[in-house]
Amino acid sequence: MRPLSGEPKAVRARRGRRSSFLRPFRLSPFSSFLLPLAALLLLLPALAGCEQVRDLSDAIGMGPGAEPEVTVRASGTLRAQEFRIGSEQGGRIATVAVRQGDAVRAGDLLVRLDTIQWELALLPAEAAVEVARAELALLEAGPRNAEVQAGHAGVALAQARHDGALDAWHHARAQVDTPQELDGQIVEARARVAVAEQAVELAEAQLQPAQIQRDIRAEGSTEREAADYQLQAAEHALAEAQAELATAQAVLGQLSAIRRRPLGYIAQANAAEGQVAMAEAEVAVAQARLEDLIAGPTPEELTVARAAVRHAEAEVELLRLKIARATLHSPGDGVVLTQVLQAGELAAPAAPILVLANLDEVRLRLFVPAIDIGRVRLGQEARVRVSGLPDQAFTGRVAWIGDEPEYTPRNVATLEERLNTFYVVELVLDNPEGVLKPGMPAEAEFVEEGMRTGPPPLNRAGSVTPAAFQR
């Protein structure tokens, strides 16, 4: 190749190297053996990747052709509808009529709680109902003639007491204002003092002759002894007269002091006045009771009495309801899975005592990948295989499909991440013979006839949505 005139030397050097690379070269015998082998090794990963891509394309419906049927498989665990039997009021368990594993029918007796405390409280509650009803009946019947007559008699008696108290008060006031009786008592006391003084003088006069008579008698004689007795009698008479005089003088002094300041009469007058006020109040109360009795019960009193009857009846109904609810029955057919508490133990309110399960129909909870959820529909049938029963196949129906994916820690955008996203699907399986038990692992297989061709539509984010797989 001829170089152009004026061309730089570096450009001419690069052009020369390209020309030497395009020149033919000669292969050695050993090189002719290694080249095909190296090409084959390079093509193997590419072929494997093409196979994986083809399988993935077939899985999402992007293959060149549609298969006659597409199978979706998922695994899960069998569940049963459970009934937790407990008492909303709690109490001590008297008897448990079933055991774990027993089959029960709807309405069968399961548990009976101790009701002695409610039965003891029921008797006085029923008596309170009878009392409340009787009081209401008396109010509604109105006053009887005997009650009205008794009311009039009570008013008359209160009035009589008032009149007596009023007379006593008037007399006490008169004693304070004009104490005539006190004056008479003073006059009488003065007369007793005068009489006592005369008696003293007479006794003194009789004492002196008795002393003289004794002194003139010879000692040891009979006359001396008689004179001694007369003298002693005269001395006693004088002492009695002196005592009588002292008593009369004391009485006269007290009466004179009272006359000067009659505090006792004033206190008696005040007490009598208080008795008059009390008597007047008793008359007013008796009169009000009589008027209330004649008028009959007020609407408010009847309302209160009826409310008391309803309250007492409600207490009785509550106790009877507690007694009735102390007996627990089976809400449906099933099997006793677990006995949580035994007879004699104390059950807390709403705490489970037994756990029942209805095994006529079981549910299989599955986790279906998001890439396959579009092939699962409500009501669709699925073939189910259960571990432990390899020779039997069961048919289930799709009863529920979750609205949101599970196990999705973040927003997925790539196809590989969407393969790790799952939706919850529940199947319903008939179990008339009861061979399927809760907790058994099982595998379900969904079959969809007629698969669409072509790639699935994408959403705005560029990812495949479950709705894109619906036919």
C-alpha positions as a Markdown table, in Angstrom:
| # | Residue | x | y | z |
|---|---|---|---|---|
| 1 | Met | 0.0 | 0.0 | 0.0 |
| 2 | Arg | 1.6 | 3.2 | -1.0 |
| 3 | Pro | 1.7 | 6.0 | 1.7 |
| 4 | Leu | 0.2 | 9.3 | 1.0 |
| 5 | Ser | 2.6 | 12.2 | 0.7 |
| 6 | Gly | 2.8 | 14.4 | 3.8 |
| 7 | Glu | 1.2 | 11.7 | 6.0 |
| 8 | Pro | 2.5 | 11.6 | 9.6 |
| 9 | Lys | 4.8 | 8.8 | 10.5 |
| 10 | Ala | 2.6 | 7.5 | 13.5 |
| 11 | Val | -0.4 | 7.1 | 11.1 |
| 12 | Arg | 1.6 | 5.2 | 8.7 |
| 13 | Ala | 2.8 | 2.9 | 11.5 |
| 14 | Arg | -0.8 | 2.1 | 12.7 |
| 15 | Arg | -1.8 | 1.4 | 9.1 |
| 16 | Gly | 1.0 | -1.0 | 8.7 |
| 17 | Arg | 0.0 | -2.9 | 11.9 |
| 18 | Arg | -3.6 | -3.3 | 10.6 |
| 19 | Ser | -2.3 | -4.6 | 7.3 |
| 20 | Ser | -0.1 | -7.1 | 9.1 |
| 21 | Phe | -3.1 | -8.4 | 11.1 |
| 22 | Leu | -5.2 | -8.9 | 8.0 |
| 23 | Arg | -2.5 | -10.9 | 6.4 |
| 24 | Pro | -3.2 | -14.7 | 6.4 |
| 25 | Phe | -1.4 | -16.9 | 9.0 |
| 26 | Arg | -0.5 | -20.5 | 9.1 |
| 27 | Leu | -1.9 | -22.9 | 11.8 |
| 28 | Ser | 0.2 | -25.6 | 13.4 |
| 29 | Pro | -1.2 | -29.2 | 13.7 |
| 30 | Phe | -1.7 | -28.8 | 17.5 |
| 31 | Ser | -3.6 | -25.5 | 17.1 |
| 32 | Ser | -6.0 | -27.1 | 14.6 |
| 33 | Phe | -7.0 | -29.6 | 17.3 |
| 34 | Leu | -7.4 | -27.1 | 20.2 |
| 35 | Leu | -9.5 | -24.5 | 18.4 |
| 36 | Pro | -12.7 | -26.7 | 17.9 |
| 37 | Leu | -12.5 | -27.9 | 21.5 |
| 38 | Ala | -12.3 | -24.3 | 22.9 |
| 39 | Ala | -15.3 | -23.2 | 20.8 |
| 40 | Leu | -17.3 | -26.2 | 22.1 |
| 41 | Leu | -16.5 | -25.3 | 25.7 |
| 42 | Leu | -17.6 | -21.7 | 25.1 |
| 43 | Leu | -20.9 | -22.7 | 23.6 |
| 44 | Leu | -22.0 | -25.0 | 26.5 |
| 45 | Pro | -23.0 | -22.2 | 29.0 |
| 46 | Ala | -24.7 | -20.3 | 26.3 |
| 47 | Leu | -26.8 | -23.4 | 25.4 |
| 48 | Ala | -27.7 | -24.0 | 29.1 |
| 49 | Gly | -28.7 | -20.4 | 29.5 |
| 50 | Cys | -30.9 | -20.7 | 26.4 |
| 51 | Glu | -32.6 | -23.7 | 28.0 |
| 52 | Gln | -33.3 | -21.9 | 31.2 |
| 53 | Val | -34.6 | -18.9 | 29.4 |
| 54 | Arg | -36.9 | -21.2 | 27.4 |
| 55 | Asp | -38.1 | -22.8 | 30.5 |
| 56 | Leu | -38.8 | -19.5 | 32.2 |
| 57 | Ser | -40.5 | -18.2 | 29.1 |
| 58 | Asp | -42.7 | -21.3 | 29.0 |
| 59 | Ala | -43.5 | -20.7 | 32.7 |
| 60 | Ile | -44.9 | -17.2 | 32.1 |
| 61 | Gly | -46.5 | -18.0 | 28.7 |
| 62 | Met | -43.9 | -16.5 | 26.5 |
| 63 | Gly | -42.8 | -19.6 | 24.6 |
| 64 | Pro | -43.2 | -20.1 | 20.9 |
| 65 | Gly | -46.2 | -22.3 | 21.3 |
| 66 | Ala | -49.0 | -23.1 | 23.9 |
| 67 | Glu | -48.9 | -26.4 | 25.8 |
| 68 | Pro | -52.2 | -28.3 | 26.1 |
| 69 | Glu | -52.3 | -27.7 | 29.9 |
| 70 | Val | -50.3 | -25.8 | 32.6 |
| 71 | Thr | -49.7 | -27.2 | 36.1 |
| 72 | Val | -49.3 | -25.0 | 39.2 |
| 73 | Arg | -48.1 | -26.8 | 42.3 |
| 74 | Ala | -48.0 | -25.5 | 45.9 |
| 75 | Ser | -47.6 | -27.0 | 49.3 |
| 76 | Gly | -49.2 | -26.3 | 52.6 |
| 77 | Thr | -50.8 | -27.6 | 55.8 |
| 78 | Leu | -54.3 | -28.9 | 56.5 |
| 79 | Arg | -56.4 | -27.0 | 58.9 |
| 80 | Ala | -59.9 | -27.5 | 60.4 |
| 81 | Gln | -62.5 | -25.2 | 61.8 |
| 82 | Glu | -61.9 | -25.1 | 65.5 |
| 83 | Phe | -64.3 | -24.2 | 68.3 |
| 84 | Arg | -62.8 | -23.0 | 71.6 |
| 85 | Ile | -65.3 | -23.9 | 74.3 |
| 86 | Gly | -65.2 | -21.6 | 77.3 |
| 87 | Ser | -67.4 | -19.9 | 79.8 |
| 88 | Glu | -67.9 | -16.1 | 79.6 |
| 89 | Gln | -68.4 | -15.9 | 83.3 |
| 90 | Gly | -65.9 | -18.5 | 84.5 |
| 91 | Gly | -66.0 | -20.7 | 87.6 |
| 92 | Arg | -65.0 | -24.0 | 89.0 |
| 93 | Ile | -65.4 | -26.9 | 86.7 |
| 94 | Ala | -67.7 | -29.6 | 88.1 |
| 95 | Thr | -67.7 | -32.2 | 85.4 |
| 96 | Val | -66.2 | -32.7 | 81.9 |
| 97 | Ala | -68.5 | -35.1 | 79.9 |
| 98 | Val | -66.1 | -35.8 | 77.1 |
| 99 | Arg | -62.5 | -36.8 | 76.6 |
| 100 | Gln | -59.8 | -35.9 | 74.0 |
| 101 | Gly | -60.6 | -37.7 | 70.7 |
| 102 | Asp | -64.3 | -38.2 | 71.4 |
| 103 | Ala | -66.7 | -37.4 | 68.6 |
| 104 | Val | -69.6 | -35.1 | 69.5 |
| 105 | Arg | -72.8 | -33.9 | 67.9 |
| 106 | Ala | -74.4 | -30.5 | 68.0 |
| 107 | Gly | -76.0 | -29.9 | 71.4 |
| 108 | Asp | -74.1 | -32.6 | 73.3 |
| 109 | Leu | -73.2 | -31.9 | 76.9 |
| 110 | Leu | -69.5 | -30.9 | 77.2 |
| 111 | Val | -68.8 | -29.2 | 80.5 |
| 112 | Arg | -70.8 | -28.3 | 83.6 |
| 113 | Leu | -69.6 | -25.6 | 86.0 |
| 114 | Asp | -70.3 | -25.4 | 89.7 |
| 115 | Thr | -73.4 | -23.3 | 90.3 |
| 116 | Ile | -73.9 | -23.5 | 94.1 |
| 117 | Gln | -73.1 | -19.9 | 94.7 |
| 118 | Trp | -75.7 | -18.7 | 92.2 |
| 119 | Glu | -78.3 | -21.2 | 93.4 |
| 120 | Leu | -77.8 | -19.9 | 97.0 |
| 121 | Ala | -78.2 | -16.3 | 95.8 |
| 122 | Leu | -81.3 | -17.2 | 93.8 |
| 123 | Leu | -83.5 | -17.9 | 96.8 |
| 124 | Pro | -83.3 | -14.5 | 98.5 |
| 125 | Ala | -83.5 | -12.8 | 95.1 |
| 126 | Glu | -86.8 | -14.6 | 94.4 |
| 127 | Ala | -88.1 | -13.5 | 97.8 |
| 128 | Ala | -87.1 | -9.9 | 97.0 |
| 129 | Val | -89.3 | -10.1 | 93.9 |
| 130 | Glu | -92.3 | -11.2 | 95.9 |
| 131 | Val | -91.8 | -8.4 | 98.4 |
| 132 | Ala | -91.5 | -5.8 | 95.6 |
| 133 | Arg | -94.6 | -7.1 | 93.9 |
| 134 | Ala | -96.6 | -7.0 | 97.1 |
| 135 | Glu | -95.5 | -3.4 | 97.8 |
| 136 | Leu | -96.6 | -2.4 | 94.3 |
| 137 | Ala | -99.9 | -4.2 | 94.7 |
| 138 | Leu | -100.6 | -2.2 | 98.0 |
| 139 | Leu | -99.8 | 1.1 | 96.3 |
| 140 | Glu | -102.0 | 0.3 | 93.3 |
| 141 | Ala | -104.9 | -0.8 | 95.6 |
| 142 | Gly | -105.1 | 2.5 | 97.4 |
| 143 | Pro | -105.9 | 3.2 | 101.1 |
| 144 | Arg | -108.3 | 0.9 | 103.0 |
| 145 | Asn | -111.0 | 2.1 | 105.4 |
| 146 | Ala | -109.2 | 0.8 | 108.4 |
| 147 | Glu | -106.1 | 2.6 | 107.4 |
| 148 | Val | -108.0 | 5.9 | 107.0 |
| 149 | Gln | -109.7 | 5.4 | 110.4 |
| 150 | Ala | -106.3 | 4.7 | 112.0 |
| 151 | Gly | -105.0 | 7.9 | 110.4 |
| 152 | His | -107.9 | 10.0 | 112.0 |
| 153 | Ala | -107.2 | 8.3 | 115.4 |
| 154 | Gly | -103.5 | 9.2 | 115.1 |
| 155 | Val | -104.4 | 12.9 | 114.4 |
| 156 | Ala | -106.8 | 12.9 | 117.4 |
| 157 | Leu | -104.2 | 11.4 | 119.7 |
| 158 | Ala | -101.5 | 13.9 | 118.6 |
| 159 | Gln | -104.0 | 16.7 | 119.2 |
| 160 | Ala | -104.8 | 15.5 | 122.7 |
| 161 | Arg | -101.1 | 15.3 | 123.6 |
| 162 | His | -100.7 | 18.8 | 122.3 |
| 163 | Asp | -103.5 | 20.1 | 124.5 |
| 164 | Gly | -102.1 | 18.4 | 127.6 |
| 165 | Ala | -98.6 | 19.9 | 126.9 |
| 166 | Leu | -100.1 | 23.3 | 126.4 |
| 167 | Asp | -102.0 | 23.2 | 129.8 |
| 168 | Ala | -98.8 | 22.1 | 131.6 |
| 169 | Trp | -96.9 | 25.0 | 130.0 |
| 170 | His | -99.5 | 27.5 | 131.1 |
| 171 | His | -99.4 | 26.2 | 134.6 |
| 172 | Ala | -95.6 | 26.4 | 134.7 |
| 173 | Arg | -95.7 | 30.0 | 133.5 |
| 174 | Ala | -98.3 | 30.8 | 136.2 |
| 175 | Gln | -96.0 | 29.3 | 138.8 |
| 176 | Val | -93.2 | 31.6 | 137.6 |
| 177 | Asp | -95.4 | 34.7 | 137.5 |
| 178 | Thr | -97.4 | 34.2 | 140.7 |
| 179 | Pro | -96.0 | 31.4 | 142.9 |
| 180 | Gln | -99.1 | 31.1 | 145.2 |
| 181 | Glu | -98.4 | 27.5 | 145.9 |
| 182 | Leu | -94.8 | 28.4 | 146.9 |
| 183 | Asp | -96.2 | 31.1 | 149.2 |
| 184 | Gly | -98.5 | 28.5 | 150.9 |
| 185 | Gln | -95.6 | 26.1 | 151.3 |
| 186 | Ile | -93.6 | 28.9 | 153.0 |
| 187 | Val | -96.5 | 29.7 | 155.4 |
| 188 | Glu | -96.9 | 26.0 | 156.2 |
| 189 | Ala | -93.1 | 25.7 | 156.8 |
| 190 | Arg | -93.1 | 28.6 | 159.2 |
| 191 | Ala | -96.0 | 27.0 | 161.1 |
| 192 | Arg | -94.0 | 23.8 | 161.4 |
| 193 | Val | -91.0 | 25.7 | 162.7 |
| 194 | Ala | -93.2 | 27.4 | 165.4 |
| 195 | Val | -94.7 | 24.0 | 166.4 |
| 196 | Ala | -91.2 | 22.5 | 166.6 |
| 197 | Glu | -90.0 | 25.4 | 168.8 |
| 198 | Gln | -92.9 | 24.8 | 171.2 |
| 199 | Ala | -92.1 | 21.1 | 171.3 |
| 200 | Val | -88.5 | 21.8 | 172.2 |
| 201 | Glu | -89.6 | 24.2 | 175.0 |
| 202 | Leu | -92.0 | 21.6 | 176.3 |
| 203 | Ala | -89.4 | 18.8 | 176.2 |
| 204 | Glu | -86.9 | 21.0 | 178.0 |
| 205 | Ala | -89.6 | 21.8 | 180.6 |
| 206 | Gln | -90.3 | 18.1 | 181.1 |
| 207 | Leu | -86.6 | 17.2 | 181.3 |
| 208 | Gln | -85.8 | 19.3 | 184.4 |
| 209 | Pro | -88.5 | 17.7 | 186.7 |
| 210 | Ala | -87.3 | 14.2 | 185.5 |
| 211 | Gln | -83.8 | 15.0 | 186.6 |
| 212 | Ile | -85.0 | 16.3 | 190.0 |
| 213 | Gln | -87.1 | 13.2 | 190.5 |
| 214 | Arg | -84.2 | 10.9 | 189.8 |
| 215 | Asp | -81.8 | 12.8 | 192.0 |
| 216 | Ile | -84.0 | 12.5 | 195.1 |
| 217 | Arg | -84.4 | 8.8 | 194.7 |
| 218 | Ala | -82.0 | 6.5 | 196.5 |
| 219 | Glu | -79.6 | 4.7 | 194.4 |
| 220 | Gly | -80.3 | 1.0 | 193.9 |
| 221 | Ser | -83.9 | 1.4 | 194.7 |
| 222 | Thr | -86.8 | 0.6 | 192.5 |
| 223 | Glu | -87.9 | 4.2 | 192.4 |
| 224 | Arg | -84.4 | 5.3 | 191.3 |
| 225 | Glu | -84.6 | 2.9 | 188.3 |
| 226 | Ala | -88.0 | 4.2 | 187.3 |
| 227 | Ala | -86.8 | 7.8 | 187.6 |
| 228 | Asp | -83.9 | 6.9 | 185.3 |
| 229 | Tyr | -86.2 | 5.6 | 182.7 |
| 230 | Gln | -88.4 | 8.8 | 182.8 |
| 231 | Leu | -85.3 | 10.9 | 182.5 |
| 232 | Gln | -84.1 | 9.0 | 179.5 |
| 233 | Ala | -87.5 | 9.3 | 177.9 |
| 234 | Ala | -87.5 | 13.1 | 178.5 |
| 235 | Glu | -84.0 | 13.4 | 176.9 |
| 236 | His | -85.2 | 11.4 | 173.8 |
| 237 | Ala | -88.3 | 13.6 | 173.5 |
| 238 | Leu | -86.1 | 16.7 | 173.7 |
| 239 | Ala | -83.7 | 15.3 | 171.0 |
| 240 | Glu | -86.6 | 14.5 | 168.7 |
| 241 | Ala | -88.1 | 18.0 | 169.1 |
| 242 | Gln | -84.8 | 19.6 | 168.4 |
| 243 | Ala | -84.4 | 17.5 | 165.2 |
| 244 | Glu | -87.9 | 18.3 | 164.1 |
| 245 | Leu | -87.2 | 22.0 | 164.6 |
| 246 | Ala | -84.0 | 21.7 | 162.5 |
| 247 | Thr | -85.8 | 20.0 | 159.7 |
| 248 | Ala | -88.6 | 22.6 | 159.6 |
| 249 | Gln | -86.1 | 25.4 | 159.7 |
| 250 | Ala | -84.2 | 23.8 | 156.7 |
| 251 | Val | -87.4 | 23.5 | 154.7 |
| 252 | Leu | -88.3 | 27.0 | 155.4 |
| 253 | Gly | -84.9 | 28.2 | 154.3 |
| 254 | Gln | -85.1 | 26.4 | 151.0 |
| 255 | Leu | -88.6 | 27.6 | 150.2 |
| 256 | Ser | -87.6 | 31.2 | 151.0 |
| 257 | Ala | -84.6 | 30.9 | 148.7 |
| 258 | Ile | -86.8 | 29.6 | 145.9 |
| 259 | Arg | -89.2 | 32.4 | 146.5 |
| 260 | Arg | -86.5 | 34.9 | 146.1 |
| 261 | Arg | -85.3 | 33.3 | 142.7 |
| 262 | Pro | -87.7 | 30.6 | 141.3 |
| 263 | Leu | -85.2 | 28.9 | 138.9 |
| 264 | Gly | -87.0 | 25.5 | 139.2 |
| 265 | Tyr | -90.3 | 27.0 | 138.1 |
| 266 | Ile | -88.6 | 28.7 | 135.2 |
| 267 | Ala | -86.9 | 25.4 | 134.1 |
| 268 | Gln | -90.3 | 23.6 | 134.4 |
| 269 | Ala | -91.9 | 26.3 | 132.2 |
| 270 | Asn | -89.2 | 26.0 | 129.6 |
| 271 | Ala | -89.5 | 22.2 | 129.5 |
| 272 | Ala | -93.3 | 22.5 | 129.2 |
| 273 | Glu | -92.9 | 24.9 | 126.3 |
| 274 | Gly | -90.6 | 22.4 | 124.5 |
| 275 | Gln | -93.2 | 19.7 | 125.0 |
| 276 | Val | -95.8 | 22.0 | 123.4 |
| 277 | Ala | -93.6 | 22.5 | 120.3 |
| 278 | Met | -93.1 | 18.7 | 120.0 |
| 279 | Ala | -96.8 | 18.1 | 120.3 |
| 280 | Glu | -97.6 | 20.6 | 117.6 |
| 281 | Ala | -95.1 | 18.9 | 115.2 |
| 282 | Glu | -96.7 | 15.5 | 116.0 |
| 283 | Val | -100.1 | 16.9 | 115.1 |
| 284 | Ala | -98.7 | 18.3 | 111.8 |
| 285 | Val | -97.1 | 14.9 | 110.9 |
| 286 | Ala | -100.2 | 12.9 | 111.7 |
| 287 | Gln | -102.4 | 15.3 | 109.7 |
| 288 | Ala | -100.0 | 15.1 | 106.7 |
| 289 | Arg | -100.0 | 11.3 | 106.9 |
| 290 | Leu | -103.7 | 11.2 | 106.9 |
| 291 | Glu | -103.9 | 13.5 | 103.9 |
| 292 | Asp | -101.3 | 11.5 | 102.0 |
| 293 | Leu | -103.2 | 8.3 | 102.8 |
| 294 | Ile | -106.4 | 9.7 | 101.5 |
| 295 | Ala | -104.8 | 11.1 | 98.4 |
| 296 | Gly | -103.3 | 7.7 | 97.5 |
| 297 | Pro | -99.9 | 7.0 | 95.8 |
| 298 | Thr | -98.4 | 9.6 | 93.5 |
| 299 | Pro | -97.3 | 8.7 | 89.9 |
| 300 | Glu | -93.7 | 9.0 | 91.1 |
| 301 | Glu | -94.2 | 6.5 | 93.9 |
| 302 | Leu | -95.9 | 4.0 | 91.5 |
| 303 | Thr | -92.9 | 4.5 | 89.1 |
| 304 | Val | -90.4 | 3.8 | 91.8 |
| 305 | Ala | -92.4 | 0.7 | 93.0 |
| 306 | Arg | -92.6 | -0.7 | 89.4 |
| 307 | Ala | -88.8 | 0.0 | 88.9 |
| 308 | Ala | -88.1 | -1.9 | 92.1 |
| 309 | Val | -90.1 | -4.9 | 90.8 |
| 310 | Arg | -88.2 | -4.8 | 87.5 |
| 311 | His | -84.9 | -4.6 | 89.3 |
| 312 | Ala | -85.6 | -7.6 | 91.5 |
| 313 | Glu | -86.8 | -9.6 | 88.5 |
| 314 | Ala | -83.7 | -8.7 | 86.6 |
| 315 | Glu | -81.6 | -9.9 | 89.5 |
| 316 | Val | -83.4 | -13.3 | 89.4 |
| 317 | Glu | -83.1 | -13.6 | 85.6 |
| 318 | Leu | -79.4 | -12.8 | 85.8 |
| 319 | Leu | -78.8 | -15.5 | 88.3 |
| 320 | Arg | -80.9 | -18.0 | 86.3 |
| 321 | Leu | -78.9 | -17.1 | 83.2 |
| 322 | Lys | -75.7 | -17.7 | 85.0 |
| 323 | Ile | -76.9 | -21.1 | 86.1 |
| 324 | Ala | -78.0 | -21.9 | 82.6 |
| 325 | Arg | -74.7 | -20.8 | 81.0 |
| 326 | Ala | -72.8 | -22.9 | 83.5 |
| 327 | Thr | -73.7 | -25.9 | 81.3 |
| 328 | Leu | -71.7 | -25.8 | 78.0 |
| 329 | His | -73.0 | -27.7 | 74.9 |
| 330 | Ser | -71.3 | -28.5 | 71.6 |
| 331 | Pro | -72.0 | -25.8 | 69.0 |
| 332 | Gly | -71.7 | -28.3 | 66.2 |
| 333 | Asp | -70.5 | -31.7 | 65.1 |
| 334 | Gly | -66.9 | -32.4 | 65.5 |
| 335 | Val | -64.1 | -34.1 | 67.5 |
| 336 | Val | -62.5 | -33.1 | 70.8 |
| 337 | Leu | -58.9 | -32.0 | 69.8 |
| 338 | Thr | -57.7 | -30.8 | 73.2 |
| 339 | Gln | -58.9 | -30.8 | 76.8 |
| 340 | Val | -57.2 | -27.7 | 78.3 |
| 341 | Leu | -58.7 | -27.9 | 81.9 |
| 342 | Gln | -59.8 | -30.8 | 84.1 |
| 343 | Ala | -62.7 | -31.2 | 86.6 |
| 344 | Gly | -62.0 | -29.3 | 89.8 |
| 345 | Glu | -59.9 | -26.6 | 88.2 |
| 346 | Leu | -60.9 | -22.9 | 88.1 |
| 347 | Ala | -61.7 | -21.6 | 84.6 |
| 348 | Ala | -61.1 | -17.9 | 84.0 |
| 349 | Pro | -63.8 | -16.0 | 82.0 |
| 350 | Ala | -63.5 | -16.7 | 78.3 |
| 351 | Ala | -60.6 | -19.1 | 78.9 |
| 352 | Pro | -60.8 | -22.2 | 76.7 |
| 353 | Ile | -61.7 | -25.5 | 78.4 |
| 354 | Leu | -62.0 | -27.7 | 75.3 |
| 355 | Val | -61.0 | -27.3 | 71.7 |
| 356 | Leu | -63.3 | -28.9 | 69.1 |
| 357 | Ala | -62.8 | -29.3 | 65.4 |
| 358 | Asn | -65.2 | -30.0 | 62.6 |
| 359 | Leu | -63.4 | -32.6 | 60.4 |
| 360 | Asp | -66.2 | -33.0 | 57.9 |
| 361 | Glu | -64.5 | -30.2 | 55.9 |
| 362 | Val | -60.9 | -29.2 | 56.2 |
| 363 | Arg | -58.9 | -26.4 | 54.6 |
| 364 | Leu | -55.5 | -26.4 | 52.9 |
| 365 | Arg | -53.5 | -23.2 | 53.2 |
| 366 | Leu | -51.1 | -22.8 | 50.3 |
| 367 | Phe | -48.5 | -20.2 | 49.2 |
| 368 | Val | -48.7 | -19.8 | 45.4 |
| 369 | Pro | -45.9 | -17.8 | 43.6 |
| 370 | Ala | -47.0 | -14.4 | 42.3 |
| 371 | Ile | -45.9 | -15.5 | 38.8 |
| 372 | Asp | -48.5 | -18.3 | 38.9 |
| 373 | Ile | -51.4 | -16.6 | 40.9 |
| 374 | Gly | -53.1 | -15.6 | 37.7 |
| 375 | Arg | -53.8 | -19.3 | 36.9 |
| 376 | Val | -55.7 | -19.8 | 40.2 |
| 377 | Arg | -59.4 | -18.8 | 40.3 |
| 378 | Leu | -62.1 | -18.9 | 43.0 |
| 379 | Gly | -64.0 | -22.2 | 42.7 |
| 380 | Gln | -61.2 | -23.8 | 40.7 |
| 381 | Glu | -60.6 | -27.5 | 41.5 |
| 382 | Ala | -57.2 | -28.9 | 42.5 |
| 383 | Arg | -55.8 | -32.3 | 43.0 |
| 384 | Val | -54.4 | -32.8 | 46.5 |
| 385 | Arg | -51.9 | -35.3 | 47.8 |
| 386 | Val | -51.4 | -35.7 | 51.5 |
| 387 | Ser | -48.3 | -37.0 | 53.2 |
| 388 | Gly | -49.1 | -40.2 | 55.1 |
| 389 | Leu | -51.8 | -41.1 | 52.5 |
| 390 | Pro | -49.8 | -41.7 | 49.3 |
| 391 | Asp | -52.3 | -44.0 | 47.7 |
| 392 | Gln | -55.2 | -41.5 | 48.0 |
| 393 | Ala | -56.0 | -38.4 | 46.0 |
| 394 | Phe | -58.4 | -35.7 | 47.1 |
| 395 | Thr | -60.2 | -32.9 | 45.3 |
| 396 | Gly | -60.3 | -29.4 | 46.7 |
| 397 | Arg | -61.9 | -26.1 | 45.6 |
| 398 | Val | -60.4 | -22.7 | 45.9 |
| 399 | Ala | -62.3 | -20.8 | 48.6 |
| 400 | Trp | -60.1 | -17.8 | 49.1 |
| 401 | Ile | -57.2 | -16.0 | 47.5 |
| 402 | Gly | -55.2 | -13.4 | 49.3 |
| 403 | Asp | -55.4 | -9.8 | 48.2 |
| 404 | Glu | -51.8 | -9.0 | 49.0 |
| 405 | Pro | -48.6 | -10.9 | 48.5 |
| 406 | Glu | -46.6 | -12.5 | 51.3 |
| 407 | Tyr | -42.9 | -12.6 | 51.9 |
| 408 | Thr | -42.3 | -9.4 | 50.0 |
| 409 | Pro | -39.7 | -7.3 | 51.9 |
| 410 | Arg | -39.5 | -4.5 | 49.3 |
| 411 | Asn | -41.0 | -3.5 | 45.9 |
| 412 | Val | -40.0 | -6.1 | 43.3 |
| 413 | Ala | -39.2 | -5.0 | 39.8 |
| 414 | Thr | -37.3 | -7.9 | 38.3 |
| 415 | Leu | -38.6 | -11.3 | 37.2 |
| 416 | Glu | -36.2 | -13.1 | 39.5 |
| 417 | Glu | -37.5 | -11.2 | 42.6 |
| 418 | Arg | -41.1 | -11.8 | 41.7 |
| 419 | Leu | -40.4 | -15.5 | 41.8 |
| 420 | Asn | -39.9 | -15.1 | 45.6 |
| 421 | Thr | -43.3 | -13.4 | 46.2 |
| 422 | Phe | -46.3 | -15.5 | 47.2 |
| 423 | Tyr | -50.1 | -15.2 | 47.6 |
| 424 | Val | -52.1 | -17.2 | 50.1 |
| 425 | Val | -54.7 | -19.5 | 48.7 |
| 426 | Glu | -57.1 | -21.7 | 50.7 |
| 427 | Leu | -58.7 | -24.8 | 49.4 |
| 428 | Val | -61.7 | -26.5 | 50.9 |
| 429 | Leu | -61.7 | -30.3 | 51.0 |
| 430 | Asp | -64.6 | -32.6 | 51.9 |
| 431 | Asn | -63.6 | -35.1 | 54.6 |
| 432 | Pro | -66.6 | -37.3 | 55.2 |
| 433 | Glu | -64.6 | -40.3 | 56.4 |
| 434 | Gly | -62.4 | -38.1 | 58.7 |
| 435 | Val | -59.1 | -39.4 | 57.3 |
| 436 | Leu | -57.7 | -35.9 | 56.9 |
| 437 | Lys | -56.3 | -34.5 | 60.1 |
| 438 | Pro | -55.2 | -30.9 | 61.0 |
| 439 | Gly | -51.5 | -30.4 | 60.7 |
| 440 | Met | -51.0 | -32.9 | 57.8 |
| 441 | Pro | -48.7 | -31.5 | 55.1 |
| 442 | Ala | -50.2 | -31.7 | 51.6 |
| 443 | Glu | -49.4 | -30.7 | 48.1 |
| 444 | Ala | -52.0 | -29.3 | 45.6 |
| 445 | Glu | -51.8 | -29.3 | 41.9 |
| 446 | Phe | -53.9 | -26.8 | 39.8 |
| 447 | Val | -54.5 | -27.6 | 36.1 |
| 448 | Glu | -55.6 | -25.0 | 33.6 |
| 449 | Glu | -56.8 | -26.0 | 30.2 |
| 450 | Gly | -55.8 | -23.8 | 27.3 |
| 451 | Met | -52.9 | -21.4 | 27.9 |
| 452 | Arg | -52.6 | -18.0 | 26.2 |
| 453 | Thr | -49.7 | -17.3 | 24.0 |
| 454 | Gly | -47.5 | -14.2 | 23.8 |
| 455 | Pro | -45.9 | -12.1 | 26.5 |
| 456 | Pro | -48.0 | -10.9 | 29.5 |
| 457 | Pro | -48.9 | -7.2 | 29.7 |
| 458 | Leu | -46.8 | -5.0 | 31.9 |
| 459 | Asn | -47.9 | -2.3 | 34.4 |
| 460 | Arg | -46.7 | 1.2 | 34.5 |
| 461 | Ala | -43.7 | 0.1 | 36.6 |
| 462 | Gly | -42.7 | -2.4 | 33.9 |
| 463 | Ser | -43.5 | -5.5 | 36.1 |
| 464 | Val | -45.9 | -8.3 | 35.5 |
| 465 | Thr | -49.1 | -8.1 | 37.6 |
| 466 | Pro | -51.2 | -11.2 | 38.7 |
| 467 | Ala | -54.1 | -9.9 | 36.7 |
| 468 | Ala | -52.0 | -10.3 | 33.5 |
| 469 | Phe | -52.3 | -14.1 | 33.8 |
| 470 | Gln | -56.1 | -14.2 | 33.8 |
| 471 | Arg | -57.5 | -15.6 | 30.6 |
